[in-house]
Every structure is written in C-alpha cells, then in structure tokens.
Amino acid sequence: MNRRSALGVLGAVGATAAGLVWWRSGSEGGQSGSSASRPLGHGAPKGGPATPGPASSAPPVVAPASRQPVPPSDPHRIAAENAKTGSTAWKPGRNGTRVGNDIAHQIKGYTSETSVGLGGRIDFHMSVNPGGAYSIGIYRLGDYGGAGARHVVSSPRLTGVPGQAPKLDEDCGMLSCDWPVGWTLEVPKDWTSGTYLAVFDDERGNRNYSAFVVRDDGRSADFLVVLPFSTYQAYNQYPLDGRTGKSLYYGYGPDGKNVYQARARKVSFDRPFMGDGMPPTRFDLDQSAIAWMERSGYDVTYASTVDIETRRVDPGWYRALVFPGHDEYWSTPMREVVEEAHRAGVNQAWLTANNMYWHVRFDKNERGVANRVMNCWREDRDPGASLLSAPTDMWRRIRRPEQEFLGIQYNGIVAAPTPLRVSSSGHWMWANTGVRDGDTIDKVVGGEADGIEPGMAIPPGARQALLAESPYQLRSGARRTQNTSIYESPQGTLMFCAGTFNWSLALNHPKYRDERIQRATHNLFERLRAGGRR
C-alpha cells in the first residue's frame, strides 16, 4: 500500500473526524470565493487551475507564543544609509570583468547560511579553477542615488583551489557540494540590515556572485522584508552545464535538454547558485522593490524565508511583513508563522504572484546542520512524510489552497506583458493616482499571475476589494483573469496581494516603472505602518 492509500485508510478509521488529517478533511466554514460579501464577477474563467474538491476550513486559531519585549526602532536608519555613496562596481562586466559559468567553473561560491545577524559570522565556501588568487567584495543592495548598492568591505587577497564535483544522491537527485571555506566574514555590529551580495573576482577577470541577508536581531521596524531563499533554491539548476545540474523542476536528458522526470526531489543549500551566481527565478523583482523601499526611506529590516522556518525572527516586532519577490515554496512551519502573525494583527504585503504554491519540508544535511536540505516530491511518493503530516505537494492538492489565506491564488503564466485593468478605483489604495474603473496600466501583468478561484474559500469574515480585473493570455492561448486583492480581517488586519510579478518591477525597473503603481504602493505602505502590532 502506498502512502496516499494509507492516508485514506487512516482517515476512514477516524483520523479525519478527529481533525488530525487536515489535508484530507472537507470544508467547514470559511468563506466562498463567490460570496456576496465582495464584488461578484471577478473570478478566473472556468477551466482555470482545478483544485481537488471543496476548500477546507482555516486551521484552528492558535494563540501566538509569548512575545519578547519589542526592542526600539530606528526609523531614520534606512534614509541615512542610502545617503551614503553608492557604487556600480558590483555589476556584471564592470572593471573589465566577465561572468564565469558552470562549465569552465572559473570561480563559484556559496554561503554557510541564508542570513547572518549583526555580530555574527558567515562562511564562503569557494572553488577557483584553475587554482589561484581571488577576492570577495561585499555590497549592500539599496538605492544609493541609483547606483543600486554600496561597497562595504572586501576580503584580503585569497588563494583558492578547484572544488570537488557536486555529490549526487541517487535516491532523490539532490546535488550538494563540500568545498573548503575560503573566507569568513565577521559582520560588524554597526552594519545596517539588508540584502547583501558577495562578488567573487579571480585574478583572470572572471566574476560570480552569491547573496545573503544581514539581520538586525536587536531592532524593530515598521516592515520586515522577507527574501525568498527557499524559492531561489527550488529553481537552482546548478551546475548549468547541460549534463549534471538539477533543480526541483528539471534535470538534463542525454541530449542536454531539460527533462522534468530527471528533476531533483530534494535540493541542497550547500551549492552555488547557477550561472552568474545571482539568485535564480527573478531576483530582479526583489531588487526593484528593495530599491524603491529604500529610496522612499521606509523603516525596513530584512530576513530570509529560512528565518521564518526557524522562527529566528519575531513578526510581532513589525507592523507588517513584506514579501517583495517570487515566494512560491513554503513549509508548514513557515505558513504557521505568517498565519499566526496575521491573526495577531501583523499586516502583510505580497508584491508579486504565485506565492505559497508548493508545500516543502526542511531537513538536516549530512553534517547535521539543520535546514540545509529542502524536500518537494510533488506527485511522487514522499518517503519523508509521516502519517500525520502532509506530503510535499501543491498546497491546494493537500486541501490548504493559498486563496484561503492570501485571498487570491496562482492561475497562470502570462504569455506577454499585458495591461493591468483597474477596478474598485474608489478604494483608498488608488487615491491620488488619477485612475478610474476600466483604466489600464501598461505591462503590469507579466511573468505569472494570480486571480480569484471561483468556489474556493477566502478567509472567514474578510472584507475583500479586488483592485484589478485584467484579462490575459496563457502561452497555450487560453484566457485567464488576473486580480489584485486587498482584504481586511474582522480584526482590521490587512492582507495585500499584487497578483502579478510586474507589480514589483513597476516600482523601480526602468522598463516598467509607473507612477500610479508607485503611488498605490505608497498608499498601501502608509496604511500598513499606521496599523498593525508593535
């Protein structure tokens, strides 16, 4: 008997009735996506992504754990940081450099953690081929007068050697590296929390990158910005060499083409990011939102999604959580943290789309270091799922569709950038933008999109406004409708979901920047920081 059959038997003997197998239980309560409590006619067309049966109720309300005293904030810190002199020397091709690749493997590196606290240490595991001298420059991302980053420190001159080829776990397709530590960065206590880039340069002009977060575990802020490192790793097909690399999406076939069946079922954080080393899957979304937030002087501090998994950060220290990029891969502990936070009064803003789509589980690596391996077995049998925890598959296939929490959910890949069509123009979020219902904002619907799924529950008691109703075309030629959503819980807590990748790009990217999206997002941030806990 396979695991899913066993789960069915367990449900038949009473576990479902007891509320234990929550991903198999039917709908109890919740609010239908077609409820009259919000405008009708805003759902995705019939034939959109299906879900297996009726939506489940929301999980039981769990009182948040006792909170530590909230430390002081420093509301002027980001403005002061971005007034410092920026640098463009971090960019690919600058100073005569050329980006290395995963075939020649000139210089590559990965970090020992996705984030590090002020006063902490982070290791850079390095491979240099052929062996020789190299250096590591550290840059903090922001606006900095348009430079996009500021140089904060460089390593001394280092000597590297070629790293061993990644080890393959034949049972799950996971590739992991065991390279020596080339340099350890001791993070000064006076640095500013942020997203940081490590720039690896060898003596032959080859360049590669890695990214990490510096946390400030002693400061509260209006906004905690969470970087999607779990999704970065899911898409990481290192090494991108036509032979070896694997992600949760693809491996290579004999002809060097991507093959879904050859994908990994587990991925390791102990390996570089593919190609140029920048985080995969649309790091430009994060960069655009970060630059806009920091140029605007918002009081922000940063964490990674792994910090949500470990509860290393306390959402109660912030008025809102902000998710700036493509944040698709979420574990049960991660989801519990943000759901508890929202019930406790912490607002949330999701600035792109296709969020919280895949359910994952974190494991230790071979050395026993926690949270360095991520599982997502999808439709395959998940050997690590216990009888009382869900398999690592789509959240909607384990009866916890993302719309039940976020208010909308993923409904397709956009064939080409499409106008966003405004609705609910009288809503406060559209104030001072000059838009009316039916107006369009060019190219804002792009990449991937979310929408209302008809018949699917939305959060109980939510007062939802759909700020956009945008027809778009899939690559197959089928039609869908994109929605931008904001809802207020019965307790007055806000949840915003942009429902499109290009919302983040419209904040700062030169090809997509739009003053109406900037103004609407400003209105949102002002409302978010006016409420919420702290």
N, C-alpha and C positions, 0 to 999 in steps of 0.2 A: 504493500500500500504506500502510495507516495504521500508527501507531507500535506498537500492540499486536501487529499481524501481523508487523511487523519484528522485534519481540522474540521471537516464536515461531520465526521463521526463524533468528535468531541462536542460539537455544537448540538448534535442530536441527543446527547445524553445530559444536556442541561447547562453546559458552559455558557451558551448564548443567553439562555434565560437568566443566568446569574450575572450577566453583564460582563463576563470575562473576555470572550472573544469578540471584542468590539468591532473588528473589521468585518465580521460576518453578520452583525445584527442589523435589523431593519430600521426604518425611520421611526423615531419617536420624538415628536415635537419638531423643533426647527421651523424655518420659515421658507416656504416655497419660493423658488426664483420667479414664479409668476404671480406672487402675492399682490393684492391690490394696495398694499401699504407703500408701494413705489410705482413709478410710471410703468404702464404696460407697453409691449411692442418693442422692447429694447433687447430681446434675446438674439442669440445667434440663429441663423436659419436652420430649419430641420435638416438632418443629415450631417450635423456637426459632430464633434468627438463624442462618442457614446460613453455612458457610464453603466456599470453592471447593476441595474436595479435601483431602487429608491435610495435617496440620500439618507445617511444616518443622522441621528441627533448629535448635537455638540457633546464633547466629553463632559463628564461631571465637573462642576465648578470646584476647583481646588484652591483653598486659601494659600496665598503666596507665603513662602518661608519668611521667618522673621528677618527684617532688614537691618543691615548695619547702619549706623548713623551716616547720613549723607554728608560727604566732605564738601568743602567750599568750591565754588566755581571760579572761573577766571574769564569773564565774558569778553574781555578785550584782547585775549591772547592770540586769537587767530588773525585779527586785524594787524596786530603788532608783528606777528610772524611774517605775514605777506607783504609788509612794508620793507622787509629786508631784501637785499639784492639777489635776484634770481639768476639762473644760468640755463642756457640751452645746450651746454656741453654734454648733457646726458643723452641727447637724441641720437638715433641711429645715423651713422655716416659722419658725425661731427668729428673734427680734429683728425680727418683723414682715415677714420676707422671704417671697417666694413663688417657687416654682421656675419658671425660664424654660423655654421649649420650642423645638422645632426649626422651628416655623412663623413665629412672630414673631421668633425668634432674638435675644432681648434681650441675652444675654451667654453666650458659649461660649468654650472654650479647650482647647488640647491641649499636651502636653509634648514636648520635643525628644528625650526618652529615656524608656524604661520604668523605668530606675533610674539613680541617681547615687551615686557614692562620697563618703564624708566628705572635705570639702575641695574637692569638685568643683562644677560649675555645671550648672544645668538651666534651659532657657528655657521660657517660657509664651507660646505663640502665641495671640493674642486677637482676638476680634471682639465689638464692642459696637454695638448697634443700637437707637435712633439713637446716634450717637457722643456720648461724654460721659465723665464721671468714673466710676471704679470702683476697687476694691481687691481684693487677693488675700490671704486668710488661710491659713496653713499649720498643719495639725493632724496630730499623730501618733496613729494608732489603737492602742488597747490596752484595758485595763480601767479604770484610774483611778477606783476606787471605784464603778464602774457608769456613769460618765459616757461611757465609750466612746472618748474621745480627749482629747488635751491640746493647747492652743494653744501654738505655739512661736514664731511670728513673723508679722508682717503686712507687706505691701508699703507703700510710701508711696502717697499719692493719685496715681492714674494717669489718663491720658486715652486713651480707645480710640476706634476708628473701625470701621464695618462691614467685615467681611472679605468677600472675593470669594466667589462661589458655588463649591462644590467642582468641580474639573475631572473630567470623565468620560473614561475610557479606553474607547472603543467596542469594542475587541477583547476585553476581559476584564471589563468592567463595573466596574473599580476607580474609586472616587471618592477624590480627595485634595485637600487644601487647601494654600494657600500664604499664610498670614496673617503679619502682622508680629509680631515678638517684642515683647510688651507689658512683660515684666519678666523679669529673670534672677535666679534665686536662687543665691547662693553659700552652699553648705552648710557650716556651721561644723564643724570637726574634732571638737568635743566633743558633737555630737548622737549620739543612740542610733539604731542601725539599726532600721528598721521600715517599716511601710506608712503612707504619708502621703497626706492629702487636701489638695488645693488648693481652697479655697472662693472662688468668684468672685462678688462682690456689686457691682451697679451702684448709681448714686445714686437709682434709682427703686424700689429694693426687690426687684429681680429677682436670683435666685441660681442658680448652676450649679456643677459640680464637675469635677475630674479627679483621678486617683490616680497615684501613683508610689511607687517603693521607694527608700529610702536604704540603701545597703550600707555595711558596715564591712569594708574590704578588708585591715585590719590586725589583725583579731581572729578567733580561732577560737571555737567554741561547741559545746555538745552537739548542737544542732539547727540546721540550715539550713532555714528556711521559704521555700518557693518559691511565688510568686504567679503564677496562670495568665494572664499578659497575652496570650499567643497565642490562648487561647480567648476572652478578653474581646473581642479584635478580630474574631474569626470571627463572633461574634453581633452585632457593632455595625452596626445598620442606619441609621447617621447619613446624612443627616438624616431623622428620623422625621416626615415631612411628608405622607405619602400620595401622593407623586409621584416623588421623586428618590432616596431612600435605598436602599442596597443592603448586604447582608451576604453571607456565604457560603451563607446559607440562602434568602434572599428578595430580590426587588425588587418594585416595585409594578406592577400592571396598570393598564389605562386606567380601571378603576372604583375605583382607590385601594386595592384589596385585595392582600395578599401573593401573589406568584406565584413558584413555585420556578424556573421556566425563566428568569425575569428576574434571577436572583441574580448576584452577582459571582463570578468565578473567582480574582480576586486582591483583597486588601484592603490598604489603606494605614494605617500608624500615624500618618500626617500628617493627622489629622482628630480632632475631638472624639468622645467617646462620646455615644451618642444620648440623647434625653430629658433627664433631670436631670443627665447627665454622670457619674453613678456607673458603674463598670464593669458592662457587661451580663452576663447569664447568672449570676445568683445570687451576687452579691457578698456577700449575707448569709451564705453558707456560710463564706467567708473571715473575715468579721467575727466570727462566732460562735467559730470555732476560735482566732482571734488573741486575743480577749478571755479565753478560758479558759486558753490557754497563758500569757499574761502575768499573769493573776490568780494562777495557780499558781506563778509565779516561775521558770519554766523558763528555762534558759540558751539563748536563741534569737538568731539573727541572720537577715537577710532578703535575698532576691534575687528576680528575675523569671525567667520561663521564657526570655526572650531572653538572660539571663546564662548560662543553661545552653547555649543555642545557641552563644554566642561563647566558651565556656569561661572566662568572666571570673571565675568562682568555682571554687575547687578543692574538690570534695567530700571529699577526704581530710583537710580541716581539721575535719570534723564527725563525730560518732558516728552521726548519722542525718540523712537528708533527709526533710522533712515537706512533703506536698502537701495543703494544707488545703481546697482548693476544687475546682470542676469543671474538670478539666485534660485536655481532650479532644484538643487539636491539638499534635502532636509531629513534629518533623523527624527525619531520620536522624541528624544530629549530636547532637541533644538525646537521642535514645534511646541512642546510643552512650555518651554521658557517664554516664547513670544505670546502664546495664548494666555498664560498666567499674567504676563505683563499687561496685556490689553485689558483683561478683566480687572486688573488692579489700577487701571487709569492711565497707562502709558500709551500715548498716541503712536501711530505708525504710518510711515510713508514708503511705498514701494514704487520706485521711479521708472521701472521698466515693465517687463511682462514675463510670462512663463515661469512664475515663481512657485516654489513649494510643489513641484510636479512629481519628482521621484522621491520615494522613501528609501533612505540609506541607513547603514549601521556602521559604526566605527569599531575598529579592533586595534590591538597592540601589533607592533612589528616584531620581527624575530628577536630583537634585543629587549623586548618587553616594554618599549616606550609606547604609551597609550596614544590613541587617536592618530596613528600614522598610516593606517590602512582603512579604506572605505569600501564597503560592500554595496553592490547593486546588481542583483541576479536577474531582475526583470522577470520575464516569463519562464525562466529556468527554475528548477527546484532550488530553493535557498537552504543549503545544509546547515547554516548557522542560525536559522530562525527557530526559536523554541515554540512549543505548542501554544504558549500564551503571549507571544509577540508576533507582530505582523511580518510577512515576508518583505523583502526589499524589492518593491514593485511600485507602480504608479499609486500615488495616494488615493486616486479615485477608484482604483481597482481593489483597494483594501478598505473601501467604504468610508474613506475620510477625504472626500473631494475638497480641493483647495478653496472652492467657492464658499463652502460652509464657514470659512474663517476670513478669507480675503474679500469676499463679496463678488468677485468675478474669477474666471479661470481661463487657462490657455485654450485657444481654439484654432490656432494655425500659424503656419509660416507665410509671411507676406511675399507675394511674387515680386513686387516692385514697390518702392516708396509711394505712398498713397496719401491724399489729404485726410486730415482729421476733421470730421464734421461735428460742429459744436451743437450740443443740446443743453437744456437747463441753464441757459445763458443768464438768467436772473440769480443764479446761485452766487454766494459771496466769493467763491473761488474765481469766478470770471470777472469780478469787479474791476473796473478801470482798465479792462482790456479792449473795450470797444466792440466786442463780438456780440452777435445775435444768433438765435437758433437757426441752424442751417448754414451758417458761415463755415468756410473751410480754411484750414491752416496747412499749407503745402508740406508734403513729405514727412509729416509727423508719425503717421502709421507706417512702420517699417520693421524689418527683421522678423520678429514674432509678435503675436497679438493675443490679447485676452478678450473675453466677452461674457455676457450673461448666458448661462446654460439653462434653457427652459426646463422647468420642472425640478431643477436642482435647488436644494435648500440654500438660503442665505442666513447669516447669523440671526438668531431669535431676537425679535424686537428692534432690529436695525432700521434706522431711518436712512434710506439709501437715495442718493441722487446720481444719475448717470449723466456725466458731463460731456460725453461724446457718443455718437452713434454713427460709426464710419464703415460703410461698405468697402470691402476689399476682396482681392482675388488671391486664391492659393496658387501654388505652382501648377497644380493639376487643372486649373481653370475653374474650379468650383468657387462659389462665393461664400463669404462669411461676413459677420458684422463685428467690428471692434468696439469695445466700450471702455471709457474711462470712468472709474467709480470712486465715490466717497460715501462712507456711511458713518453715522453716529450711533453708538451703542445706547441702550437705555440709561446707562450711567454718564453719558456725554463724552465718551472716549471716541476719537476719530480714527478711521482707517481709510487711507487713500491708496488706490492702485491705478497707475497710469495706463496700464493695459497695452503698452507698445514700447519696443526698445527705443524708438527715436525720441521719446519724451526727454530722456537724459541728454541726447545729442542736441536737442533744441535749446538746452540751457547754455551751451558754450561752443559746440563744434562749429567751425566757420562755415561749413556747407549746409548746416541745418539750423543755426541759431535763429530764434524767433522771439521778438519782444513780448508777444502775447503769452507764450508758454512761460517765459521768464517771469512775467507779472503774475500769472496764475499761480506759479510755484512760490513766488514771494508771498502772495496772499495766504497760501497754504502754510508756509513755514511760520508766518506771523501768528496764525491761528493755533498752530501746534504748540508754539512756545508760550502762548498765553494761557494754555491749559495744561493738563497732564499733572502727574505726580512730581514731587520733589520738595 
